[in-house]
């Protein structure tokens, strides 16, 4: 069974846009995924990136074009500028960690959370919204939210971020297969090819 490390944040529109396609790839290739939510703004700061609010107008304009192109490509329907985005995303990310630490798959929570934010305009920083999403996806909301507030989960979040910065995983979503880094949901076709061929991982030339 192939193993893959997935670095992301719930606040990322690109993680949302690629989610269903990624999960289809995971299912077809029987991939064992370890989910690593990380502090996206800290990763940006340490690897030369900028959040949209600090980018040049030309880059933000192009971002809006790309959101529309990929919305159409993936057959999605969502608001390009949802009312409750961006939001303080630490707790939403912590919840994904807590689900995995409980031995469960966070992917259904992630999908529902992305939809709550981008399609329904809900505030994923609101614990009542998080509880609704957790309950709707079959999780014990009270237990997961309590776990999400623990030092253990906070430490995992910090460690995930450290790994991103140390290895040059500079944005979200980031897929790492056998040490090979694929950045962005638009690289999912290349990830799919790598899994299908079972080729040796590519590396940066010495």
N, C-alpha and C positions, 0 to 999 in steps of 0.2 A: 504493500500500500504506500503510495507516495505521501510524503509529509511536506506541509507547507506552512510557513509563518506569515500571518496576515496582520500588518500594521495599519491602523486607521483611527479615525475619530468620528463619532456620531454626528459632528457638526459639518462634515465634509459633504458637499453636494455630489462630488465625484464618487465617493463611496456609495452613496445612495444610487446614483445612476448605474453603477456597475454591479450592484448587489445581486440582482436576479441572474444576470449573465454569469457572474462568478459562481454562484451557487449551482447553476446548471453544469458548469465545468467541474466543480467539485464532485457532483453526483455522477457524472459520466465517467470520470477517471477514478472514482472511489478514493478521493484525496482525504487524508487526515489533516484537518486544519487546526492550528493553534492560533487563537485570536489575541491580538496584542493592542488594545486601545492605548493611545499615547497622547501626550500633551502637544497638540499640533502647533500651537504658537511658539512653544519652546523649541520644537524641532526647527521651525522656520528661522527662529533667532540664531540657532547654532549652526545652520547649514546654508545660510545666505538667502533664505526666502522671505517673503513679506505677505502678511494677510491682505485681503482685498482693500481694506480701508487705507492701507499705506502704499498701495501700488499706483503707478502712473495711470492717468486716465486712459491712455491707449491700451494698456493691458487689461484694465477692467472692461473696456468696451469689447475687446476681443473675447474676454471671458463670457460676456453675455451672449455673444454670437455662438460660442461653443456650447453653452448650456442649451440653446435652442436647437442646435444641430443634433446634439446627443439625446435630447428629449425626444426628438422625432425618430432618430435612429433606433433607440431602445423601446419606442412605442409607449412612452410614459406621458402622463398628464400631471403637471405640477406648476406651481407659481414660481416664476423666476425670482421674485423678491418677496418671499413670505414674511408676514408681519412680525413673526416672533423669531426671526433669524437675522444676524447671528445671536446665539444665546450662550450663557455661561454653561459650557458643555461638560464640565468635570463630572458631575453626578451621572449624566447619561452614559459617559464612558465607564465610570466606576461600576455601573449596573451591569454592563456587558462583562466586565471582569468577574464580578460576583457570581454571575450565572455560570461562567466557565469554572470558577473555583468550586461551585456546588456540584460539578460533574455533569453539567448540562450544556447543550448547544445554544449559544446566544443568537444564532442567525435569524430565528423567527422574531425575537425581540428587536433585533436590528432593523429588519424589514418594516415591522410595524412602527418603530420609532421614526425611521426615515419618512414613512408615509404621514405620520402624525405631524411632523415638522413641515415637510415640503408640499404635501397635498392638502392637508387639513388646516394648516396655519396654527397648530397648537404649540405651546411653549414646552419644549423638552427639558427645560430647567425646573419646571414645576413638578414637585414630587407627586401631586395628585394625578398629573398627566402620566408620569412614569408608572405610577401604580396601575392606572387604567391599561396602559400598554402591556405591562407585565401580566396582569390578570387575563387580558384578552389573548395572550400567547401561552397561557397555561402555566405560568410561574406563580409561586407564592410571593406576592408583592411585598408583604410586610417583612418576610425573612430576607428577601433579596435586597430591599432598600436598607435594612439594618446592616447587612453584610457589606453593602457598598460604602458605608460610612466608617468602616474599620481601618485601623492602621495597616493591616495586612494588604488590603486592596490598594490603599494609597501607595504603599511601598512597591507593589507590582506595577502600578501606573508610572511611578518614577523610574523604575528599572526598564520598563518598555521604552520610555523616552530616551534614557541613557543609551540603550542599544541602538536605537535609530540614529542618534547623533554620532556615536562612535563608528558606525558602519556606513554612514552616508545615506541612510534612507530618509530623503529630505522632504517627503510630502505624503499625502494620503489620497488614495489608497496605495499601499506598498505591499507587493506580494513577493515572498522570498522562497524560492524553490532550490534546494540543494546549494544554498549560498548565493544563488543568482537573483539579483534584484530587478523586479519589474515595477516601474512606477506608473501609476495612473490606470484608470479603468479602460482607457483606449489601448492599453497594451495587453488586454486580456486575450486577444486573438493569438498573440505571441506566446503567452503562458499556455494556452490551450495546445498550441503546436509543440511546445517543449514537453508537455505531459504526454501527448500522443506519440511522439518519436522516442521518448525516454533517452534523449541525447545527454551527453555529459554537459555540465553547466559551463557557460561562457564566463570568462573572467577578464578583468582589465589587464592588458598586457603589461608585463613588468618593465 
